[in-house]
Amino acid sequence: MQVYEELVARGLIAQVTDEKEIKELVNAGKAVFYIGFDPTADSLHVGHFMALCFMKRLQMAGNKPVVLIGGGTGMIGDPSGRTDMRQVLTKETIEHNCECFKKQMSRFIDFSDGKAIMVNNADWLLDLNYVELLREVGACFSVNKMLSAECYKQRMEKGLSFLEFNYMIMQSYDFYELFQKYGCNMQFGGDDQWSNMLGGTELIRKKLGKDAYAMTITLLLNSEGKKMGKTQSGAVWLDPNKTSPYEFYQYWRNVGDADVMKCLRLLTFLPLEEIEKMASWEGSQLNEAKDILAYELTSLVHGEEEANAARASSRALFAGGAAAEIPTVTVNADLLTDGKADIITLLVAGGLADSRSDARRAVEQGGVSADGEKITDIKASFDSESLKNGIVFKKGKKAFKKIVLE
């Protein structure tokens, strides 16, 4: 099976503009393609995971990735999939986030010997003259057509700022610039980016003529992939200082039964034949498939050593043993009253609850345990001696923290 056909079989392809040409370029290893990442935080999260894996697959087949860091577009904010306007970040924050992205992406993409390049659209967008941009690019866009795009339609009722309205033009200009400067002939993005990407393809063809051939493709379920990056307690980050390898492992170990096969196909590099054999697994075998998923993805992001440690800790914990790699939170003695700390305070301090009311509900509903013993009394407390040794608190089925008094 050739690479394009495998992408289809894994469920990664949703829409294309020129399938025959795209297939030929990708299978021949002649695609120079880009995916953009706006630096809205100081770490990538699992919502970016599908795009990173997609780039890695294509590079392994000989195609050349152009990783676009949105230092320019990040100053505007993409309205796609949003019900409100993004927080406007400072230039210094954006630059810091860009540097963090570069380090993390190097785990997925091989930038040696010109096999891939990384660019920042701040290099051209921030120097554009507004009037010149209007004259050069503005005439290529129909306001009526732009407003019919789903990313704008869903915002019209609540209000779409003129700032955000320009995002499509900026993203389209990115492709126009990359096409001319780097020979980038293909762009990839999530299904929520379709209108923006079509804008780039049309801009190139209108400005440079029919001989300028640029193509677009979207990733199936990328908007769902973004949802994968969120849990009840926040985002699942690729930075081990924000989401530990153990927490990362546990996140994938606890995906829903209906999502296991989909995640294995979309995100792992296991052969499809091997994955299809798991499709009929049920019960304990399905749990084994989840373990395989968690191990493969943790190894990809954090390395085999961390993946082995996370797997060992997870199995030890579920077997009732000691799990040395459970994420540890150190708390200050200021939390103690008369040498003790109550369960509500500890759950909040340990990041297992967003608020005291959230912690109280969890205890009252029987979803909290300490060192394997269920806690049902919201007044339960723990002395300093026990906390110095460390206590493993569990909330629900997925969240574990070892809380230690400094």
Secondary structure by P-SEA (a helix, b strand, c coil): ccaaaaaaaaccccccccaaaaaaaaaacccccbbbbbcccccccccaaaaaaaaaaaaaabbbbbccccaaaaacccccccccccccccaaaaaaaaaaaaaaaccccccccccbbbbbcccccccccaaaaaacccccccaaaaaacaaaaaaccccccccccaaaaaaaaaaaaaaaacccccccccccaaaaaaaaaaaaaaacccccccbbbbbcaaaaaaaaacccccccccccccccaaaaaaaaaccccccaaaaaaccccccaaaaaaaccccaaaaaaaaaaaaaaaaaacccaaaaaaaaaaaaaaaacccccccbbbbbcccccccccccaaaaaaaacccccaaaaaaaaaaccccccccccccccccccaaaaaabbbbbccccbbbbbbcc
